[in-house]
Amino acid sequence: MSVTIKDVEHIAKLAKLKFTDDEKVKLQGEMNEVLTYIETINEIPGLDSVEPLENINNTENVFREDIDEKCLTKEEVLKNAPEKTENFFKVPKVLDK
């Protein structure tokens, strides 16, 4: 299988890109090189028996039980704040605008 100029034009249209004729020829060559590389990989013996890798770690989602616990009040939260204003933490201004 090889990529033709018509394929490059179709892909460019789908991607809403415009290329000059020289760029199309260059892209055609580059796409064909990629396909050749993929064909080389597909020739590796025993590749069909390898399962696809989804994650390098053998972990699964670990969920904890959702337990309803007592929350802190506003007063408790703000008790150790260096500065506060009403019900909010007061922080230094970091943006000029």
N, C-alpha and C positions, 0 to 999 in steps of 0.2 A: 504494500500500500504506500502510495506517495501523495504528497500534497501538490495540487496544481495551483496555478495563478487564480483560477476561478474559485478554488477553495479559500485561498487567502482573501480574495475580495469578499466572499460570503462571510467569513469570520470577521473581517473588518466592518462589514455592514452591521452584523449582529452586535459588535462592540461599539458601534457608532464612531469608528475611526476612519480617517482618510489617509491614504498613503500614495506617494508618487510611484511611478512604474518601477524605478530603481529600488525603492523600499520594498515593493511587493516581491520582486525577484529575490532580494536579500532575505526577506521573511520566509519565502518558500524554501530556500536552501536551509535556513535554520530549523524550520519545522521538520523538514525531511531528516536532518541530522538527529533531532530528538526521537523521531520514529525509528530510525535505525538503531539508536541506543536502546530503546525499549525492546525492539526485536532481539537484540543481543542478550538482554536480561532474560527474556522469555525462553531462550535456548538453554538456560541452566537446567541440568537434569534434576529431577525430583522437586522442582518448584511447585508443581501442582498439589503436592501433599502438604505444603506449608500453609498453616492457617493465617489469615490476615491479622496483623498486629493492631489492636485498638488502643492499647496503652502499655507502656513499658513496666508499669507497676501492676502487681497482682491484686490490687485492692478493689473493693466494691464500695458503694455508698454506705456509709455507716450513719445510721440515724439514731438519735437518742429519743427516749420517750419524752413527749411534751408534758411537762409537769407544771401545774399552776402554782406559782410561788408568790410570796409577798414581795411587792415592789417597794423601792425606796420612795419616800415622800419628797416633794420639792425642797423642803427645808433640810432634810437629811443630805440630799445631793449637793446643795449649795453651801452646806455647813463649812466645808474645808476650802472653798473657793477663795483665792487671794483677793479677787474683786468681784462684786456682783452688782447688778442693778435690777431691781424688782425680782422677777423670777428667772433671770438669765445670767449666764456667766459674762463678765465684762472682760474683753480681750483687747490687746493693742490693735490699732488700725494697721492693716497690712497693705492695703491698696490706696493709692492717692485719689482714684476716681470714684 
